[in-house]
């Protein structure tokens, strides 16, 4: 099954379970990647978070039920996963702009979120500079913080800001081993099957490489050491102002590069490398598709 078929199969799973429990683990397994990678991919291709898409689809169908069925509002609320009529009413009004009770009594304007369908799009508007590299195992020393996966994009900038304020970044500068992946590293780890609600975000530097002659730099006091196995990495140049430069790379990677590459995602963290001013790299682990 190719990447686009996997994505559409995951959307079909969502559609079939809108009136029941939706497992993020099951969605990611169908797509062949981790929960975090799927959520990241989805947000860049669909321009909205996965949770928002699911909520919008449910509220779209709920409006159709209010228009066409005579079921109680409470029954419809429970059908689409809301524990109370009040919770459903708040969500319905936030999405449609009107109370659900008005749908049956008045002519009102409603919103609709259609089912997504992914297709390969070859635009060719912007080229991507990248290399595929089989890279040895390596270690990273740094700090980590457990965060809610759904709030990652909001929380991560604050983690960097705090690291500059509390002297963490200066300690990296003072003891910089200058190994690859180079520069300051931002690593999104976890959010895998079995724990989709949280992920681990790491700020660090490479402290060891599994190559002859490389000197291991032990983790400094108060820091942890993280190990990553030998793997194949697609390394993309992401130069320009942040966050636009990296976001552009992710969007092109998931929507254009990956579907046409002959590769699929490996179950390893995504690594962002911050080098000189406005110079970045994005490391994404990949595997050759089984023919």
C-alpha positions, 0 to 999 in steps of 0.5 A: 500500500502506498503512502496516499492509499494509507492516508486515505485508509486512515481517513476512512477509518475516522469516517467509520468511527465518527459515532464511536471511539476513535483510536489515534493509535489505530489511525497511525497504524493504518498510515504506517507511522507513529501517532506524533508523525501522523498528527504532524503530517496531517496538520501540514497537509490539511492545514488543521489539527487532526483533533479539529478535523474529527470534531468538525466532521462530527459536528457536521453530521450532528447538524444533518441529524438535527435537520433530518431526524427527530432524535433528542438533542441529548441522544445526538450529543451522546452519539457523537461522543459528548458526555452531556447536552451542555458540552455538545451545545457549546461545541455546536455553537462554537462551530456552527454559530447557532444553538442546536435547538434553533436548527429545528425551529428556525432557518439558520446558516450552518457550516460543513466540513467535508470528508478529506481525500488525499491525492498526489499533487505535483506542483514543482513550484519550489525545489527542495535541497536534501540528501539521503544519508545512512547515518551511524548511531549517535547520542544527544545530551540535553533537557527534555519536557513532557508535553501534551501532543495536541499543544506541541506547536504552542508550547515548544517556543516557550521551552526554547525561550526558557532554555536561553533564560536559565543558561542551558543554551550557554552551557551548550555553547561552552561545551559544544562538541560539534558533531552531527546532527549539528547545531542546537537540536530540537527533537520531537520524540514519543507520542507513539502507539499506547501514549498518543496524548503526550510526547517528549520534547528535547533540546540538546546537542549531539554528544557522541557518534558511533564512528572510530575516533569519536570522543564521547562527551558525557551529559552535563549535570542536570541533563539526560543522554538520549540514544538513537540507532543507525538509520537512513535519514532524509536531511532537508535544508530549511534556510530562512526565517523561523518558523516559516522555513521549517513549516514550508519543508514539512508541508512539501515533504508530506504532500509532495516529496514522500508520496513520490520518493519510494520511501516511508517514514521510519519510527524515529523522532523528527530532528530539527538542527539550528545552525547559524542564523537563519540556517536550519536542517530537518532530519526525518528518518525514512525506510525503503518501501517494500516492493 
